[in-house]
Amino acid sequence: MSGVVVIGAAGGCGTTTFACALALARRRSGEQVLLVDLDPHGGGPTALWGVPLTRSLDDACALGSELDPDHLTHLIHRHATGIDVMAGAREPLALSGWSTQAAEVVADYVASHASWVVDAGRGDTALARALLRAADMAVLLAPRTGHGARRASHAAQIMQGKPAVVVATELPAGERVPLRALERAVGLEVVATAPRDDRAAAKVADAHPVRGRGLARAIAMVEGRP
């Protein structure tokens, strides 16, 4: 059990689906999981699973220096799967207006859980950086295109020496940068590929664990359980 931050090199590369699938796999294995939604564009686990935004990170951000762990406990929603979800923000600015001190309060609270997963979007907010420092590892989803490799190279700089791996994502057709070229560009090992799979994505959206190849295999490789 550990903390994992999932970062997407580009929008639409499957970060939310991967983070939710990872949380579902952990829950299926018996772990009590906290899933944190830091997608600044409103397309994270909160939206995917219909988690209500009656209590969200907007409320915590407004507290500033008065924020404490008790406040954060009230932001947790228990999903029907048994996964605890810290709801994302109603407004994108609520994920970018955090002080370093308040972000560390959130990171300490999340890290107090034995098993946690963060959908960090592109990983470029103070909250994402604080949680990345607290995590045991990071997973970078990188599209297998020239543009994706360049974006992944930039995203890898955010990780600052944190143990990290790459999952290469690809569309059914189109450009496919060689995996070794992607590794050279990013400076991290590509441990798996995850082709676009609408059926697997639909299963995750319905909060069902995925099995078989593709996404499920990528999850297993990241978790070290092939």
C-alpha positions, 0 to 999 in steps of 0.5 A: 500500500502506498501513495501514487500521483498520476500525471498526464503529459497532455489533456485527454491522454487518460489520466483520470481513467488510469487513476480511477482504474488504479483505485478500483484495483486496489479496492478490489484487493481489499485496500481502503483507498483515498482518491484525490481529484486535482484535475483543474479542468473539471473532468476528474474522478468527481465528474466521472463518478458523479461525486457531489460538489457540495463539499470540495477543495474550494471550501478548503482553499477559502480557509487559508491558514486556518485549514486543519485536518478536520476540515479536510475530513469533511471533504471526503465522500464515500463512493458506492465502491467503498473508495473515499473520494476527495472531491475536486474543485468547482472552480479551476482557480481553487486548485491554483490559489493555494499557499505552500503552507496550506498545500502541505496540510493537504499533503500531510492529511492525504499521506496519513492514509495507507493507500491513496491515488491522486489524479493530478492533471498535468501536475502543475499546481501547488497542491499537485507538487505537495502531494508529489513530494509526499507520494511513494511514486509517480506515474506519467501518462505520455502520448506516443506522439512527437508532441506527446514526447515533448510534453512528457519531457516537460512534465517529467521535470516536475517530478524532481527525482521522485521514483517514477515510471511512464505509461505510454498511451496511444490511439488506435491509429496514427503516429507511434513514437518508438518506446525507446525514443520516448524513454530517451525524451522523458528520461524515465522507463516506459513500463507499459503501453495502454492503447485507447480502449473505449470498453475499458474506459466505460467499465471504469466510468461505471466503477468496475475494475478492468481485467485482461490486457491493455489498461489492466496490464498497465495497472498491474505493471505499475503496482508490481503485480504482473 
